Amino acid sequence: MAVLPLLGGEVVLIEHYRHATRAWHWEIPRGGGIPGLISTDNSARTLQEKIGASARELIPLGKVHPDTGLLADAVLLYAARIDEVGDVPYGKGIRQARTVSFARAEAMARAGEITDVFTLAALMRARLAGLGR
């Protein structure tokens, strides 16, 4: 699952190193989840692990198929209203966390600064759900 953290009217992004691309990527927190845990509990755990935040509210944004040509997997997307960013585990592939306006996140997507498919899909779904105001 992937979770779009909403702090007030802003979005929290993390800059995460991905070995497959050998590059740093701006993205939302995501994780594979623990088998047997329901998706909302896995989402809450992912938020806590990646940005030290607790979800005040989890809003389902549907699912995406990351690569229908290669994978049958679907990834659940959520938005999460949070009250603060806590301890970010810097040094575990995360260089920084940044809070930006929704408009700035969309501008980053337009400019190619955000290329992560889960982040792009979550931003679009959140905008369509009226969350990006």
C-alpha positions in Angstrom: 0.0 0.0 0.0 1.0 3.6 -0.4 -0.2 6.5 1.8 -0.5 10.2 0.9 0.1 12.1 4.2 -1.9 15.3 4.4 -0.7 17.7 7.0 -3.2 20.6 7.1 -3.5 21.6 3.4 -0.1 20.2 2.6 1.5 16.9 1.4 4.4 15.2 3.1 6.9 13.7 0.6 10.1 11.7 1.4 13.2 11.6 -0.7 14.0 7.9 -1.0 16.9 6.1 -2.7 15.8 3.3 -4.9 18.4 0.7 -5.8 16.6 -0.4 -9.0 17.0 3.0 -10.6 20.1 4.0 -8.7 18.5 7.3 -8.0 16.7 9.4 -5.4 12.9 9.7 -5.8 10.3 12.0 -4.2 7.5 9.8 -3.1 4.9 9.1 -0.5 5.4 6.5 2.2 4.7 2.9 1.0 5.3 -0.6 2.2 4.5 -4.2 1.4 2.5 -4.8 4.5 2.4 -7.6 7.0 0.4 -10.7 5.9 -2.7 -11.1 8.0 -2.9 -7.4 8.9 -5.8 -5.5 7.4 -4.9 -2.8 4.9 -5.7 0.1 7.1 -3.5 -1.2 9.9 -0.7 -1.8 7.4 -1.1 1.8 6.2 -1.0 3.1 9.7 2.2 1.1 10.4 3.8 2.3 7.2 3.1 6.0 8.1 4.6 5.4 11.6 7.7 3.6 10.2 8.4 6.1 7.3 7.6 9.5 8.8 6.7 8.9 12.5 3.1 10.0 12.0 -0.2 8.7 13.2 -3.2 8.8 11.0 -6.1 10.7 12.4 -8.2 9.6 9.4 -7.5 7.2 6.5 -9.3 7.8 3.3 -9.3 5.0 0.7 -8.2 6.2 -2.8 -8.7 2.9 -4.6 -6.1 0.6 -6.1 -3.6 0.8 -9.0 -1.8 -1.9 -11.0 1.8 -0.8 -11.2 2.7 -2.7 -14.4 -0.1 -4.7 -16.0 2.4 -6.0 -18.6 4.6 -7.7 -16.0 2.7 -8.0 -12.7 -0.7 -9.1 -11.5 -0.3 -7.2 -8.2 -2.6 -4.4 -7.2 -1.5 -1.7 -4.7 -4.0 0.0 -2.4 -3.8 3.8 -2.1 -4.8 5.9 0.9 -4.7 9.5 2.0 -4.1 10.0 5.7 -4.8 13.1 7.7 -2.0 13.6 10.2 -1.3 16.2 12.8 2.5 16.1 12.7 5.6 14.5 11.2 7.6 12.6 13.8 10.9 10.8 13.7 11.9 10.1 10.1 14.4 7.2 9.8 17.1 9.0 8.0 19.9 6.8 6.8 17.6 3.9 5.9 17.3 5.0 2.3 15.5 8.2 3.2 17.5 11.5 2.8 14.8 13.9 3.8 11.1 14.6 4.3 9.5 17.7 2.9 6.1 19.2 3.4 4.8 21.0 0.3 1.6 22.5 -0.8 -0.7 20.3 -2.9 -0.1 22.8 -5.8 3.7 22.4 -5.3 3.5 18.6 -5.4 1.5 18.8 -8.6 4.1 21.2 -10.0 6.8 18.7 -9.1 4.9 16.0 -10.9 4.5 18.2 -14.0 8.2 19.0 -14.0 9.2 15.4 -13.7 10.6 15.8 -10.2 8.1 13.2 -9.0 8.2 10.0 -11.1 7.0 7.4 -8.6 3.8 5.9 -10.0 2.2 5.4 -6.6 2.8 9.1 -5.7 1.5 10.3 -9.0 -1.7 8.1 -8.8 -2.3 9.1 -5.2 -2.0 12.8 -6.0 -4.4 12.5 -8.9 -6.9 10.4 -6.9 -6.7 12.8 -4.0 -7.3 15.8 -6.3 -10.3 14.0 -7.9 -11.7 13.2 -4.4 -11.5 16.9 -3.5 -8.7 16.5 -1.0 -6.2 18.8 -2.8 -7.6 22.1 -1.8 
